[in-house]
Amino acid sequence: MQPARRPVESLSAGELSRRLLAPVEPPRVGLDKIPLPPPLRPGARLAVLDVTEFFGETSGGVRTYLMEKAAYVEARPELRQVLVVPGGADAVTETEGVRCYRLRGPRVPTQHPYRFMLATRTNRRIVEHERPDVVEVGSPGLVPWIVRFAAAPLGVPLIHFFHSNYPALFGTGIAGRALARYARALDRLFAATVVTSASAADELRRAGVDRVVRIPLGVDLELFHPARRARAAEVRGRLGIAGGPLVVFVGRFAREKRLDLLLAAWPRIQSCTGAQLLLVGDGPRRESLFRSTAGQAWAASVHWLPFTADRTGLAEILAAADLFVSSGGVETFGLAALEAMAAGTPVLSADRGGVAEQVIVAGAGALFRDGDAAALAAAAQRLLATDLTPLRALARTHAAREHDWEQVFERLVALYEQVRRS
């Protein structure tokens, strides 16, 4: 199956996502049996292959990161990128400098929208065919071992991008200690592990992983902009949200996000402030969380919006909000929180993890004791009772100063070059 070639042009991350992830007719036989298209940009000085299981139709931060990287690569003829992600069927799509292989895999039970990456032979075939200079692995399960099997005979170095703080999810008990041992085993596969926050770096070092490089993620500063707040009334009207302060969460509805904590705190917040809560996203806990609010006196103040691929619409929502809440304490970074800051919206976060670090550095919000619904409610009430204008300015300044995507990828490319030479 030979994908259609595209003319050279500058593409945004959103446009790349639409092209690379568009539905296509799958091959009659799997990608392990048909000729693969010739590598793109044969004269490129650096080729990176990105492979991860943390990628799905409604996934968030990892997908955003990879699409932004694709936009960076697409605009630079000296680079090329290969994406390998799971999907409902085998497929291959491409632009001028970026190719995406989707490999058929079964869904992960209870973890919609994720799928397993089980195609050992196809992964090896892709690596042998594409001959990348470095492979970046973005998930910790089976993928590192599959890719190691593929890349080791060719001497291609591996980098781990630590997107999920899995040791912290299970604390210091038996499960946490077992995952710390697993993290040390994974570390032996990689030339380096990239983390996005100091807390994630500390967590890995406590687990015995030392070759850690901190590179915070970026944000689209043009898309997520405070100027969009001028349309706040229109955005709220379109969503059917009444007056009062608007509190927003955007992300995956999963256990580690602790939306149960936010909903436990919400009656007190709403009764004292008259606020409205907008929850945007999808995930395994969405239905159970929705049912938990049914029949509650305050249920009408909670609004549910499914995952949206409309990044402009999301930027408008974040700019229209008065407060963004990150209620979980194990975020490795918290890209949605940063997008809120770029849009000029203050952030309330648990006092652990990557979002807490952003709030502290920016001075653009507040922290509450992790796991404490009463502390969350009290902090939200204090913020919503004050003039948030100074915090809005601090939020935007922090995002613009520290988190431009171009700086992020310049540092990553430098790391790729270093690892390739070593």
N, C-alpha and C positions, 0 to 999 in steps of 0.2 A: 504494500500500500504506500504510494508516494503522495505525501501531502502537497497541496498547492503552495507554490512559493509566493512570497509577498514582496512588493517593491520596498526599497529602503525608505523608511520614514521614521519620524520621531513619534513614539507612542507612549501614552501615559500608562500608569499601572492598571487603571481601570480598563482601558482599551486592550491592553495585553491580556488581562484576565478574560475578557469577552472572547478574544480570538483563540487563545491557547486552550481555554476550557469550554469552548462551544461544543454542543453535541455533534458528533460525527458518526458516520456509519462504521461500525467495528469491522475488522477484517473477518473473512470467512473462517480463517484459522488464527491461532494465537500469534502474538509477536515473536514467539520463540521459534516459529517455523517459516516466516516470510522474510524476504530481503529487507533490510533496514535502509532508510534513506542515507545518502552520503553525509558526513559531518558538515555542519554549517561553518562558514568562515574558516576555511582551512589554513589561512595565514594568521589567524589570531595568536597572540603571544601567550594568552592564558585561557584555559578552558576549565570551568568548574561544573561538576555534576552535583546537583542537590537532590537528595532522596529523603523522604519522610513518610510516616504513616499519619502524622498530624495534619491531614489535609482532606477536606470534604466540601460538599456543596454549601454547607452553612458554617464552616469553620471560620475563625477570626484572625487572631494575631499572626500565626505562622503563615497563613495564606497571604495576608497583607505584606508581610516581610518578603516573601518569595516573589510576589508580583512587583513590589518596589525594586527588588534586586534585578528582576527581569527588565524593568524600564531603564535602570542604570546601564545594564549590559547592552541592551538594544541600541542605545545612543552612542556606544563606543565600539567601533569596528575592530579594535584590537582585542576585544573580549568575546567569548561565547559562553552560553549557559545551556545545560541540559537539566530538565526537571524530570524526576521519576516519582510518581505519586500513585496511590491506589485509586481505583474507580470501579464503576459497575461493569465495565467492559474494556478490553484492550483498545487503545486508540493512540494515535500520534498526530500532533499538530505542531506548527512552527510559525515563527516570524522570520525576520532576516537573521537575527543572531541568537534566538532562543528556541529550543525545541522542548516539547513536553510529551513524555510517554506516560500514559495512564494504563496501569496494569490491573486486570480484573482481580478483585479480592472480596472475600465475604465480609459482611458487616461485623463490627465488633459488638457483641451482645451488650445491651444497656448503654452503649456509648455512641449513639447517633451523633454526628454523621460519619464517624470514622470507620475505616475498613482495614482489615489485615493486609499486610504486604507479604505474600507467601511465594512469589514467583522467583525462586532461587535461580533457575536456569536462565530466565529472561533477563534478570538483573545482571548476571554475569555476561550474557551476550551483549547487552547494552554497553556495559563498561568496556568490554573488549573492542566493540565497534566504535564508540565515541572517543576512546583514549583521552579522558580528562587528565588535567595536570594535578587536580586535587578533587576529592569527594567530600562534600559536607553532608553529614548525617544529622537529621533533625528530629529523631525520635529514638527512645532507648530500648524498645522491645526486641523484636526479631531482626529488624532492619540492620543494625550494626554488624551482626554476625553474617547475614546474607551478603552484605556489601564487602565485608572483609574477605569472604570466600572469593568474591569476584575480583577485588582490587589487588590482593596480595601478590598473585603471580605476576602482575604487571608492575609492581613496585609503586603503585599510586598511593600517596599518603591520604589518610583520613582525618577529618576534623569533626568534632562533635559540637553541634549547637544545642546548648542546654535550655530547651524551651519549657521543660516540665520539671518542677522541683519535686520529683517523686519520693526521695527520702523523707522530706519534710511532711509529705501528706500523711505518713504513717507514724510520725513521732519517734520516740526513743525506745519503743517496745520491741518485741521480737520482730515484727514486720519491718519496722524502721531500721533495725540493725541488719536484717537480711538485705534490704535494699541498699544500705550503705556498702555492704560487701559486693553487691552487684555493681554498684557505681565504680568501685575499685577494679573489678574485673573488666568493665567496659573501658576504663581509662587506659588499659594496656593496649587497646586497639587503636588509639588515637594519638596523633602528633600533638594535638592541643584541644582543649575544650573552651568554647566561647560561652561566656555568660553575659547577661545584660544588666546585672545589678551586683552591688557589693554583698547583699544578703545571700544571693545564689552562690557567689564565690565562696563565702564563709561556710555555707552549708556543704559544698563539695569538699572544701579543705578539712572540715570536721570528719567527713567520710573517708578521707585519705587520698583525695584527688588534688594533685598539686599543679599540674600544667594547665593553669586556668588563665584565660585572657578576657578581660572585661571590655565589651563593646556595647554600650547602650543602643537601643533601637532609635529610629527616627520617626518623623511625622511629616505628612504633606502640609506644609505651612501655608500654601495657597488655598488648598481645599478647606482645611480646618482653620477658620479665621473668625475673629470676633465681629467683623463687619456683618456677618450673617445674622447677628442678633437683631438687626433692624427688622427682620421678618418674623420675629418670635411670635407675635400675635397671629399671623397668618398660619404659621406652622402648627401652633396649638389648636387653632380652629379646624384645620384640616384633620387633625388627629382626634378631635372631639374632646379635648381636655379643657376643663373649666378653669376659672381663675385661681389665684393663689400661687405660691412658689412652686416651681417644678423641679422635682428630684428625679434623676435618671440613673439607671444602670444599663450598660450595654455589655453583652458578653455571652458566654456559654452557660446554659442552665445546668450546672454540674455541682456535685457535692462540695468540691473545694472552693467554689465561689461564695458559699455561705449565704445564699439568698434567703434561706430559712431564718437566719439571724436578722436580716433587713426586714423581713415581713413580721417577725416577732416584735421588732422595735417600731414598726410603722403606725400602729394605732395611737401610740403616745405622741409620735411626731405629728401625725395628721391632726389630732385633736388640739394640739397646742399651736400649730402654725397654719392650719388650713391648707397644707400642701397637697399636691397631686404627685403620684409616683408613676413613672413610665419605665417598664421593664422591656428591653429590646433584646431579642435573641432566640435561640433554640437550644435543645439539648435534652439529655435523658431525664432531668428532673422537672421539666416544664409542666407536664400534666399534673404531677403530684403537687407542685407548688400552687398551680392554679386552683386545684380542688381545695387546698387548705384555706383559700380566701373565700370560697363560696359561702354565701349566707352571712358573712360577717358584716357588721354595721358599717364598716369602713371600706368594704369591697369596691364601692363605686369610685373611690379615690385612687384605685390601682388600675393602671391601663397596661395592656399586654400587646406588644407589637412583635410579630415574627421576625426572624432574621431577615435582613435586607441587604441585597447586593448593591443597592443604590447608595454609593458613597456620598454623593452630593446631598441626598436626603438625610443621611446620617449626620453629616456635618451641620446641617440646619437644625436638627434635633439637639445636638450637643451645644450649639450656640444659643439655642432658645432656653436651655436649662439654667436653673439657678444653682444647682449643686449636683455633682456626679458622686455616686457612692460606690466604693470598692469594699465589699464587706468581708472578703476572704483574706487570710494572712499568709498565704503561700504563693502569691504571684511571683514569678521570676522577674517580671518587668511590669506589665500592665499597660499594653499599648492603647486600649480604649481610654484609659485614664489620661494618658498623654495627649490623645486626640482631643479630649475634653479641655485640657489645659490650653492647647493650641487655639481652640475656639473661644478661649477666655472664660472658661467655666471652672470655678474652684472645685476641689476634690476632698471628700471625706473618706478616710481609709483606716482599716485596721492598722495597728501599730507594729506590724511585722511585714516583711516582704518588700518586693520591688516598688509597689505603689507608695508605700510609706516613705521610702527613700526619696521619691520624686516630690512628695508633699513637703518633706523637710527641707530639701534643697531649694525648692521654689518658694517656700513660705506661702503657698497659695491654697490653704485649706486647713484641715485639722485631722488629728488622729484620735481613735478611740481604742480602748483595751480590747485586744483580739478575743473574739468569742463572747463578748459581753453586750447583750442586746440593750440593756439599760444605759450603758456608756455610749453606745451608738446613738440612741435616741437623744440623750442629753447633748452630745456634741452637735448633732444635726440641728436641734433647737437653737443652740447658741449661734451657730453660723447663720441660720435663716432669720434670726432676730437682728442681725447686724447689717450695715451697709457693705455689700459685697464688691463694690466698685474697685477698691484698692486690690483685693484678692484677684479679681479678673485681670487687672493689669500685670500682676506678678505672675499669674499663670501663663499668660501669653509670652511675657519676656523670657521665662524659663524655657519654654518650648522652642522659641526662636533662637535662643542663645546656645542651647545644648544639644538640639536634636534634629539637625538638618540631615536628611537621608544621604545626601552626597558625601558628607563627612563620614557617616557610618560605613558606606561602601568603600570609600578610599582606605579606611582602616582595615576592612576585611580583605580587600585585594592585596594590601601590603602583607597581611598575615598569610594569605595564600602563597604569595611569592616567597616569603621566608620559609614556610613549611616545605615548599617544593625544592628549595635550594639545600635544605638541611639533610 
